Amino acid sequence: MSAPLDFDVKERVRAASDIVDVIGRDLEVRRQGRHFVARCPFHNDTRPSMSVNQERQTWKCWVCDIGGDVFNFVMRREGVDFPTALRSLADAAGIELPEMRRSKKTQAGQPDDRPTLREALALLARAYQDHLASSKDADAAIVRNYADRRGMNASVRDRFGIGFAPQRWDFAIKTLRDAGYTTEVAVAAGVAIERASGGAYDRFRGRLMFPIIAATGEVISMGGRIIPEIVQQTAAADGNEPGAKYINGPETLLFRKSRELYGLNLARDAIRHGGEALIMEGYTDVIAAHLAGLENAVAVLGTALTADHVRVLKRYTRRAVLVLDGDDAGRRRADEVLNLFVKADLDLRVLTLPEGADPADFLAQNSAGAMKSLTSEAPDAIDHRLARLSQGLDVKSDTHAVSEAIDSVLRVLAESPAARDPDDLKMAHMLERIGRRFEVDSDRLRRRLKSIVDQRKSSGSSRRTHSDAISQAPTKRAQTPSTWDDEAAALLGLDAAVNERNASFGHANHAPTGDRSDSKPSALTGIDRELFEVLIESPAIAATAVEAIDPQWLDSDMGRMLFSAYQDLELAGRELDVDSLLTLIENDALKMQIVRLQDRIDAREAPGLSDPETRYSAIVLRYREREFAAEESRQIERLKEAALPEDEEVALLEQLIAAQRLRHTPT
């Protein structure tokens, strides 16, 4: 392991983050005996089935059979990777993480400092909310009345953090400046716009304000909606156009429209429990859905649904319904999502509402049950596209139109890697569905799909020039500010040898648990489990074990990965106790295995077991006996199968006999 900085930081954050407090931030935690219990947020828990052990700083759900420490609780709860969970816990604990950037180190208060931008946006969101709640000016009263009429009363506004940006050119800038933030920070946070002549002015004026909050609970941008009465007053006064109905903040260091979903911080548990996400197009649609009891609703932010959105949603569910307005624009957007369905491992369905309706209007006139009924019957993206293409077609006589419709779908399917795999079951199923819709044999469709794929390959090859070769040559990485992932890679950096070993063991410490495909290693059993119980009980023995035990003696991948973690700790000069082990390891399955081992140790009814040293000696002896027996078998097989010279055969037999005598000699 390289510098011990990564472990020091993780250890400090873990020590400062009491697991009961962290879990208790948004779950009800109550004491039960020596420990605490809570309703598990990862399944529809009607009685507390999650145990929280404050002494060990671990958690476990007995129903889900998952558990770990404070880091992987945050990762699972918020659907984030380890670096993001580390940063979130560090921020909550007031611990400043070292900036490990290739560019110059940022300074607190500067416009390129992420913590500064997060703090500034949180402060401004609160100021907008306070202004709407308590301001005496006439505009604020108009906005309160408007919000009340739309079902956004005071409690709803408080729940979603809704506020009001007054019709001033410097409300945001002055609010931040009074708190010590520069105008440059306001611009970098996306709430102010630079003037060409110098200076800046507020981006949001005279609008109902919606803070855009990441799944981690941090304000990362703002969005605003015009208020009709205020627009009328403004137009009468100066004749200016009101601008777009909704505007979002621009792309910033914190905010990427193509990745974020409005309301995900409030909807994630409902999405997990219900197994479905409803994706809408506006803030008010999401709010109306939540008020109607559809708490699994989120919204895109001024952009179409993207592959990044799909990747985010897959952390919480495998089924999503895109709920689109019943206008022409909504129908066009519905046609654009087929390629996402084809490429993503997500059951993506499309619901186009009745003519002219948006979700908020629909729910104002219908029950949540009516919306649920529509979403349950929503066709998936390919059925939706096929229905649109075949609408009004006579598949038996409209030959040209049918051919064009089929080709339009096959051109989308050709973008999927599965199109190049003749054995892909999902692709075969989609081709069968197309064939049924248009009454065409699926084998003919497969041949046509292959033809399109081959044409694209050929076309791409013929367009290649010498400039392509230049573009493929190694180039120097652009010197742009690194992303958080880059910072985390440096912060958590292990040396090449450790990374290589982790790769061979299924990424024991650094698996990408944000997406959590969870290729779980085989569980510990038998002698391996006995070994690690002893090592957890007696860290002093662990130092001896690291030197004495060959990792290849262990039966399972899980055992070898855990032993690798002990080796890493020893190499770094760390304590070989369970706290250090949990701090080092980031893989969910390994953390869960450690919790299980601790539970087995705690649950023993026979404390009269032999002492750890005696048990350890017996375990090592069993490993060595097993290795000796295996080697003996190999040598015997060699004698049976190989035509050895007589002198070599005699020597091999003598070695086996000597080894047997030594093996049975009393010590």
C-alpha positions in Angstrom: 0.0 0.0 0.0 1.3 3.5 -0.8 0.9 6.4 1.6 -1.5 5.7 4.5 -3.4 8.9 3.8 -6.5 7.1 2.4 -6.9 4.9 5.5 -6.3 7.8 7.9 -9.1 9.8 6.3 -11.6 6.9 6.2 -10.7 6.1 9.8 -11.3 9.7 11.0 -14.7 9.9 9.2 -15.8 6.5 10.5 -14.8 7.4 14.0 -16.7 10.7 13.8 -19.9 9.1 12.3 -21.8 7.3 15.0 -23.9 4.7 13.1 -27.0 5.3 15.3 -27.0 9.0 14.6 -26.5 8.5 10.8 -29.3 5.9 10.5 -31.4 8.0 12.8 -31.3 11.1 10.6 -34.2 9.9 8.5 -35.3 6.6 10.2 -36.8 6.1 13.6 -34.3 4.2 15.7 -35.2 2.8 19.1 -33.2 0.9 21.7 -33.9 -2.8 22.2 -31.8 -4.4 24.8 -28.1 -3.6 24.3 -28.7 -2.6 20.7 -31.0 -0.5 18.5 -33.6 -1.5 15.9 -35.2 0.3 13.0 -37.5 -0.5 10.0 -35.2 -1.5 7.2 -35.4 1.0 4.3 -34.4 -1.6 1.7 -37.6 -3.6 1.8 -41.2 -3.0 2.8 -40.6 -3.5 6.5 -43.7 -3.5 8.7 -41.8 -4.3 11.9 -38.3 -3.3 12.8 -36.0 -6.0 11.3 -32.8 -4.0 11.1 -30.5 -4.3 14.0 -28.0 -1.5 14.8 -25.0 -2.4 17.0 -23.6 0.8 18.4 -20.7 -0.9 20.2 -19.5 -2.5 17.0 -20.8 0.3 14.7 -22.5 -2.1 12.4 -26.0 -2.8 11.1 -27.8 -5.8 9.7 -31.2 -6.5 8.2 -32.3 -10.1 9.0 -34.8 -10.2 6.2 -32.7 -8.8 3.4 -29.6 -10.6 4.8 -27.4 -7.6 4.3 -25.4 -5.4 6.6 -22.1 -3.7 7.2 -20.9 -0.4 8.6 -21.8 3.2 8.3 -20.1 3.6 4.9 -22.0 0.9 3.1 -25.3 1.9 4.8 -25.0 5.4 3.2 -24.0 3.8 -0.1 -27.1 1.6 -0.2 -29.4 4.2 1.3 -28.5 6.9 -1.1 -27.5 4.8 -4.1 -24.0 6.3 -4.3 -20.4 5.0 -4.6 -17.9 4.9 -1.8 -16.2 8.3 -2.5 -19.6 10.1 -2.5 -20.6 8.3 0.8 -17.2 9.2 2.3 -17.6 12.9 1.3 -21.2 13.0 2.6 -20.2 11.6 6.0 -17.1 13.9 6.1 -19.3 16.9 5.4 -21.8 16.0 8.1 -18.9 15.4 10.6 -17.2 18.7 9.7 -14.1 16.9 8.4 -12.3 18.5 5.5 -11.2 16.0 3.0 -7.7 16.5 1.5 -8.0 17.7 -2.1 -5.9 15.4 -4.3 -6.1 17.0 -7.7 -3.8 17.1 -10.6 -4.6 20.8 -10.9 -3.9 23.4 -8.2 -5.5 22.8 -4.9 -8.8 24.6 -4.4 -9.3 26.9 -1.5 -12.4 27.3 0.7 -14.4 30.3 -0.5 -13.3 30.1 -4.1 -15.7 29.5 -7.0 -14.0 26.2 -8.0 -14.4 24.7 -4.5 -17.3 22.3 -4.4 -18.0 22.6 -0.6 -18.2 26.3 -1.0 -20.8 26.1 -3.8 -22.9 23.6 -1.8 -22.9 25.8 1.3 -23.8 28.9 -0.8 -26.7 27.1 -2.5 -28.1 25.7 0.8 -28.0 29.2 2.3 -29.7 30.8 -0.7 -32.4 28.1 -0.9 -33.2 28.8 2.7 -33.3 32.6 2.0 -35.8 32.1 -0.9 -37.9 29.9 1.3 -37.9 32.4 4.2 -38.8 35.2 1.8 -41.8 33.4 0.6 -42.9 32.3 4.1 -42.6 35.7 5.9 -42.0 38.6 3.5 -44.6 41.4 3.8 -44.2 42.6 0.2 -47.2 42.3 -2.2 -45.4 39.9 -4.6 -44.8 37.4 -1.9 -48.4 37.4 -0.9 -49.4 36.9 -4.6 -47.0 33.9 -4.8 -48.3 32.4 -1.5 -51.9 32.6 -2.8 -50.8 31.1 -6.1 -49.0 28.2 -4.4 -52.0 27.5 -2.1 -54.3 27.3 -5.1 -52.0 24.8 -6.7 -52.0 22.6 -3.6 -48.6 23.8 -2.4 -49.6 25.0 1.1 -47.1 25.9 3.9 -46.4 22.3 4.9 -45.8 21.2 1.3 -43.6 24.2 0.7 -41.6 23.3 3.7 -41.3 19.7 2.6 -40.0 20.5 -0.8 -38.1 23.7 0.2 -40.1 25.9 -2.1 -39.4 29.6 -2.0 -39.7 32.9 -4.0 -37.0 35.0 -5.8 -38.2 38.6 -5.6 -38.1 40.9 -8.6 -34.7 42.3 -7.8 -31.5 42.1 -9.8 -29.3 41.4 -6.8 -31.3 39.5 -4.1 -29.1 36.3 -4.5 -25.9 38.2 -5.0 -26.5 40.4 -1.9 -27.7 37.5 0.2 -24.5 35.5 -0.5 -22.3 38.6 -0.2 -23.7 39.3 3.2 -22.7 35.8 4.2 -19.2 36.2 3.0 -19.5 34.7 -0.5 -18.2 36.5 -3.5 -20.1 37.4 -6.7 -17.9 34.9 -8.5 -19.2 32.1 -6.2 -22.8 33.2 -7.1 -22.0 32.9 -10.8 -20.2 29.5 -10.3 -23.2 28.2 -8.3 -25.5 29.1 -11.3 -27.6 31.7 -9.5 -26.1 34.8 -11.1 -25.1 35.8 -14.6 -22.0 37.8 -15.5 -22.6 41.0 -17.5 -20.5 41.6 -20.6 -19.7 45.1 -19.2 -18.6 43.7 -15.8 -20.4 42.7 -12.7 -23.3 40.3 -12.5 -27.1 40.1 -11.9 -29.5 37.5 -10.5 -30.5 34.6 -12.8 -33.9 34.1 -11.0 -36.3 37.0 -10.5 -40.0 37.0 -9.8 -40.2 33.2 -9.8 -41.4 30.4 -7.6 -38.2 28.6 -6.6 -37.5 24.9 -6.3 -34.2 23.8 -4.9 -32.7 20.9 -6.9 -31.5 18.4 -4.3 -29.2 15.4 -5.0 -30.0 12.0 -3.7 -27.5 12.7 -0.9 -29.7 15.6 0.3 -27.4 18.4 -0.9 -28.7 21.4 -2.8 -26.9 21.4 -6.1 -28.8 23.9 -8.2 -32.1 25.9 -8.4 -35.1 26.0 -10.7 -37.7 28.6 -11.1 -41.3 28.9 -12.4 -43.0 32.1 -13.6 -46.1 33.3 -11.7 -48.9 34.4 -14.1 -50.0 37.4 -12.0 -46.5 38.7 -11.6 -45.8 38.2 -15.3 -48.9 40.3 -16.1 -47.7 43.1 -13.8 -44.2 43.1 -15.3 -45.4 43.1 -18.9 -47.8 46.0 -18.1 -45.0 47.9 -16.5 -42.1 47.5 -18.9 -43.3 45.4 -21.8 -40.6 42.7 -21.3 -41.2 39.1 -22.3 -41.5 36.8 -19.2 -39.0 34.2 -20.5 -39.5 30.4 -20.3 -42.1 29.0 -18.1 -39.5 27.0 -16.2 -35.8 27.6 -16.1 -33.1 25.5 -14.3 -29.7 26.6 -13.2 -26.9 26.0 -15.8 -24.3 23.1 -15.7 -21.9 23.7 -12.9 -19.3 21.8 -10.9 -22.2 20.4 -8.9 -25.0 20.1 -11.4 -25.3 17.9 -14.5 -28.8 18.0 -15.9 -28.3 14.7 -17.7 -27.6 12.9 -14.4 -29.9 14.4 -11.8 -33.6 13.7 -11.2 -35.8 16.1 -9.2 -37.3 14.6 -6.1 -35.1 11.5 -6.0 -34.0 12.4 -2.4 -37.7 12.0 -1.4 -38.7 9.2 -3.7 -35.8 6.7 -3.4 -37.4 4.6 -0.6 -40.7 4.5 -2.3 -39.0 3.4 -5.5 -37.1 0.7 -3.8 -40.2 -0.6 -1.9 -42.6 -0.4 -4.8 -40.1 -1.6 -7.4 -41.0 1.1 -9.9 -40.1 4.8 -10.6 -42.4 7.3 -12.3 -40.4 9.8 -14.4 -42.2 13.1 -15.1 -41.2 16.3 -16.7 -41.7 19.1 -14.2 -41.4 20.0 -10.5 -45.1 20.6 -10.1 -45.9 17.2 -11.6 -43.7 15.5 -9.1 -45.2 17.5 -6.2 -48.7 16.8 -7.3 -47.8 13.1 -7.6 -46.4 13.0 -4.0 -49.4 14.8 -2.7 -51.6 12.2 -4.3 -49.6 9.4 -2.6 -47.4 8.5 -5.6 -44.2 9.0 -3.7 -42.1 7.2 -6.3 -42.3 10.1 -8.8 -39.2 12.0 -10.0 -38.6 14.4 -12.9 -36.0 15.1 -15.5 -34.6 18.6 -15.4 -35.0 20.4 -18.7 -33.6 17.6 -20.7 -34.8 14.3 -22.3 -34.3 11.1 -20.4 -30.7 10.0 -20.8 -28.6 6.9 -20.4 -27.1 8.5 -17.2 -30.6 8.9 -15.8 -31.2 5.2 -16.5 -28.0 4.2 -14.7 -29.0 6.2 -11.7 -32.4 4.6 -11.5 -31.0 1.1 -11.9 -29.5 1.6 -8.4 -33.0 1.6 -7.0 -35.3 -0.4 -9.3 -35.4 -2.4 -12.5 -38.7 -0.9 -13.8 -39.4 2.8 -14.7 -42.4 4.4 -16.3 -41.9 7.6 -18.3 -45.1 9.6 -17.8 -45.4 12.1 -20.7 -47.8 15.0 -21.4 -50.6 14.1 -23.8 -49.5 16.7 -26.4 -47.6 16.4 -29.6 -44.3 17.1 -27.9 -44.9 14.4 -25.4 -45.6 11.9 -28.2 -42.4 12.8 -30.0 -40.4 12.4 -26.8 -41.9 9.0 -26.3 -40.5 7.9 -29.7 -37.0 8.9 -28.6 -36.6 6.5 -25.7 -36.5 3.2 -27.6 -32.7 3.3 -27.9 -32.5 3.6 -24.1 -34.7 0.6 -23.7 -32.6 -1.4 -26.1 -29.3 -0.5 -24.5 -30.2 -0.6 -20.8 -31.0 -3.4 -18.5 -34.2 -1.7 -17.4 -37.8 -2.4 -18.0 -38.6 1.1 -19.4 -42.2 1.8 -20.1 -43.9 4.7 -21.7 -47.2 6.3 -20.6 -48.6 9.1 -22.8 -51.5 10.7 -20.9 -54.8 11.5 -22.5 -55.0 14.4 -25.0 -53.5 17.6 -23.6 -53.1 16.5 -20.0 -49.9 16.7 -17.9 -49.5 14.7 -14.7 -50.5 17.6 -12.4 -53.7 18.3 -14.4 -54.5 14.6 -14.6 -54.2 14.1 -10.9 -56.2 17.2 -10.2 -59.1 15.6 -12.1 -58.5 11.9 -11.3 -57.5 9.7 -8.4 -54.0 8.3 -7.8 -55.6 4.9 -8.4 -56.4 6.0 -12.0 -52.8 7.0 -12.5 -51.6 3.7 -11.0 -54.0 1.8 -13.4 -52.5 3.6 -16.4 -48.9 3.0 -15.3 -49.5 -0.7 -14.6 -50.8 -1.1 -18.1 -48.1 1.1 -19.8 -46.4 -0.6 -22.7 -42.7 -1.0 -22.8 -40.7 1.3 -25.1 -40.6 -1.1 -28.0 -44.4 -1.9 -27.9 -45.1 1.8 -27.6 -43.0 2.5 -30.7 -44.5 -0.4 -32.7 -48.0 0.8 -31.8 -47.2 4.3 -33.1 -45.6 3.0 -36.3 -48.4 0.6 -37.1 -51.2 3.0 -36.3 -53.4 3.2 -39.4 -51.2 0.7 -41.4 -52.6 -2.3 -43.3 -49.7 -4.6 -42.7 -50.9 -6.8 -45.6 -51.1 -4.1 -48.3 -49.0 -1.1 -47.2 -45.8 -2.8 -48.2 -43.6 0.3 -48.5 -44.8 1.9 -45.3 -44.4 -1.4 -43.4 -40.9 -1.8 -44.7 -39.9 1.7 -43.6 -41.5 1.2 -40.2 -39.6 -2.1 -39.6 -36.3 -0.5 -40.8 -36.8 2.5 -38.5 -37.0 0.1 -35.5 -34.2 -2.2 -36.7 -31.9 0.8 -37.1 -32.3 1.6 -33.4 -31.8 -2.1 -32.4 -28.6 -2.1 -34.5 -27.0 0.4 -32.0 -27.2 -2.2 -29.3 -24.2 -4.6 -28.7 -26.8 -7.4 -28.5 -27.4 -6.9 -32.2 -24.0 -8.5 -32.9 -24.8 -11.5 -30.7 -26.9 -14.1 -32.6 -27.6 -15.9 -29.3 -28.8 -12.8 -27.3 -32.2 -13.8 -25.9 -33.5 -10.2 -25.3 -32.8 -9.3 -28.9 -34.5 -12.5 -30.1 -37.6 -11.7 -28.1 -37.8 -8.2 -29.5 -37.4 -9.4 -33.1 -40.3 -11.9 -32.4 -42.5 -9.1 -31.2 -41.7 -7.0 -34.3 -42.5 -9.9 -36.4 -45.9 -10.5 -34.8 -46.8 -6.9 -35.1 -46.0 -6.6 -38.8 -46.6 -10.3 -39.7 -43.0 -10.9 -40.8 -40.9 -14.0 -40.0 -38.4 -13.2 -37.2 -35.5 -15.0 -39.1 -35.9 -12.5 -41.9 -35.8 -9.7 -39.4 -32.6 -11.1 -37.9 -31.0 -11.3 -41.4 -32.1 -7.7 -42.1 -30.7 -6.6 -38.7 -27.4 -8.2 -39.5 -27.3 -6.5 -42.8 -27.8 -3.1 -41.2 -25.1 -3.9 -38.6 -22.7 -5.0 -41.4 -23.4 -1.9 -43.5 -22.6 0.3 -40.5 -19.3 -1.5 -40.0 -18.4 -1.2 -43.6 -19.4 2.4 -43.8 -17.4 3.2 -40.7 -14.4 1.4 -42.1 -14.5 3.2 -45.5 -14.7 6.6 -43.8 -11.6 6.0 -41.8 -8.6 8.2 -42.7 -5.1 8.7 -41.4 -6.5 11.3 -39.0 -8.4 8.4 -37.3 -5.1 6.7 -36.6 -3.8 10.0 -35.2 -6.8 10.3 -33.0 -6.3 6.8 -31.6 -2.7 7.5 -30.7 -1.9 8.1 -27.0 -2.4 11.7 -26.1 -1.6 13.7 -23.0 -4.6 14.1 -20.7 -6.1 17.5 -20.7 -5.2 19.5 -17.7 -8.8 20.2 -16.5 -10.0 20.1 -12.9 -10.5 16.5 -12.0 -13.9 15.1 -11.1 -14.7 13.8 -7.6 -14.0 10.3 -8.9 -10.5 11.4 -9.9 -9.9 13.0 -6.5 -11.2 9.9 -4.8 -9.0 7.6 -6.9 -6.0 9.5 -5.7 -7.3 9.8 -2.1 -8.0 6.1 -1.9 -5.1 5.1 -4.1 -3.6 1.7 -3.5 -0.4 0.6 -5.1 -0.3 -1.4 -8.3 0.3 -4.7 -6.5 -2.7 -4.3 -4.2 -4.9 -3.3 -7.2 -3.8 -6.3 -9.1 -4.6 -8.7 -6.3 -8.0 -7.1 -5.8 -8.7 -7.5 -9.4 -7.9 -11.2 -9.2 -10.1 -11.5 -6.2 -13.2 -9.9 -7.7 -12.3 -6.3 -6.5 -12.5 -7.1 -2.8 -11.9 -3.6 -1.6 -12.7 -1.4 -4.5 -15.7 -2.8 -6.3 -17.9 -0.1 -7.9 -20.7 -0.5 -5.3 -22.6 2.5 -6.5 -24.0 0.5 -9.3 -23.7 -2.6 -7.2 -23.9 -5.4 -9.7 -22.9 -7.5 -6.6 -21.1 -10.4 -8.2 -20.9 -12.0 -4.7 -18.0 -14.2 -3.9 -18.7 -17.6 -2.4 -19.5 -17.4 1.4 -17.2 -18.6 4.1 -17.7 -22.1 5.4 -15.9 -24.8 7.4 -12.2 -24.3 8.3 -12.1 -20.8 6.6 -14.9 -19.5 8.7 -13.2 -20.9 11.9 -10.0 -19.2 10.9 -11.6 -15.7 10.6 -13.6 -16.1 13.8 -10.3 -16.6 15.6 -8.7 -13.6 13.8 -11.6 -11.4 14.7 -11.6 -12.6 18.3 -7.8 -12.2 18.7 -6.2 -9.5 16.5 -2.8 -10.5 18.0 -3.1 -13.9 16.3 -3.8 -12.2 13.0 -0.3 -10.8 12.7 1.1 -14.4 13.1 -1.5 -15.7 10.6 -0.5 -13.2 7.9 3.0 -14.6 7.9 2.2 -18.3 8.4 -0.8 -19.0 6.2 -0.6 -19.3 2.4 -3.7 -17.6 1.0 -4.0 -20.5 -1.5 -4.9 -22.8 1.4 -8.2 -21.1 1.8 -11.2 -22.7 0.1 -13.2 -19.7 -1.0 -12.8 -16.4 -2.9 -14.4 -14.7 0.1 -11.7 -16.1 2.4 -8.9 -15.1 0.1 -10.2 -11.6 -0.2 -10.6 -11.2 3.6 -7.1 -12.5 4.0 -5.8 -10.1 1.4 -7.4 -7.3 3.5 -5.4 -8.5 6.5 -2.3 -8.5 4.5 -2.9 -4.9 3.3 -3.4 -3.8 6.9 -0.2 -5.5 8.0 1.7 -4.0 5.1 0.5 -0.5 6.1 1.4 -1.0 9.7 -2.2 -0.9 10.9 -4.0 -2.6 13.7 -5.4 -6.0 12.6 -8.7 -5.5 14.5 -12.2 -5.6 13.0 -12.6 -1.8 13.0 -9.6 -1.5 10.8 -10.9 -4.3 8.6 -14.3 -2.6 8.1 -12.6 0.8 7.5 -10.3 -0.7 4.8 -12.9 -2.8 2.9 -15.5 -1.2 0.7 -17.2 -4.3 -0.8 -20.7 -5.0 0.5 -20.4 -8.8 0.5 -17.2 -8.7 2.5 -18.6 -6.2 5.1 -21.7 -8.4 5.4 -19.5 -11.5 6.0 -17.6 -9.7 8.8 -20.9 -8.8 10.5 -22.0 -12.5 10.2 -18.8 -13.7 11.8 -19.3 -11.2 14.7 -22.9 -12.4 15.1 -21.7 -16.0 15.3 -19.1 -15.1 17.9 -21.6 -13.2 20.0 -24.2 -16.0 19.8 -22.0 -18.8 21.0 -23.7 -20.7 23.8 -20.5 -22.5 24.8 -18.0 -19.9 26.1 -15.9 -22.9 27.3 -14.3 -23.3 23.8 -10.6 -23.7 23.9 -8.6 -20.4 23.8 -8.0 -18.7 20.5 -4.3 -19.7 20.4 -5.1 -23.4 20.7 -7.9 -23.2 18.1 -5.6 -21.3 15.7 -2.9 -24.0 16.1 -5.4 -26.7 15.3 -6.7 -24.8 12.3 -3.2 -24.4 10.8 -2.5 -28.0 11.4 -5.7 -29.0 9.5 -4.7 -26.7 6.6 -1.2 -28.3 6.5 -2.6 -31.9 6.8 -4.9 -31.1 3.9 -2.0 -29.7 1.8 0.2 -32.7 2.7 -2.6 -35.1 1.7 -3.1 -33.3 -1.6 0.6 -33.3 -2.4 0.8 -37.0 -1.5 -2.0 -37.7 -3.9 -0.3 -35.8 -6.6 2.9 -37.8 -6.1 1.1 -41.1 -6.1 -0.7 -40.2 -9.3 2.7 -39.3 -10.8 4.0 -42.7 -9.8 1.0 -44.4 -11.3 0.9 -42.5 -14.6 4.5 -41.6 -15.4 7.1 -44.0 -16.8 9.9 -42.8 -14.4 13.4 -44.2 -14.4 13.8 -46.8 -11.7 16.2 -44.7 -9.6 13.7 -41.7 -9.6 10.8 -43.9 -8.7 12.7 -45.4 -5.8 13.7 -41.8 -4.6 10.1 -40.6 -4.9 8.9 -43.6 -2.8 11.5 -43.0 -0.2 10.4 -39.3 0.1 6.8 -40.3 0.6 7.7 -42.8 3.3 10.0 -40.3 5.1 7.2 -37.7 5.0 4.7 -40.1 6.4 7.1 -41.0 9.3 7.7 -37.3 10.0 4.0 -36.7 9.9 3.3 -39.3 12.5 6.2 -38.6 14.8 5.0 -37.4 18.2 6.0 -33.8 19.0 
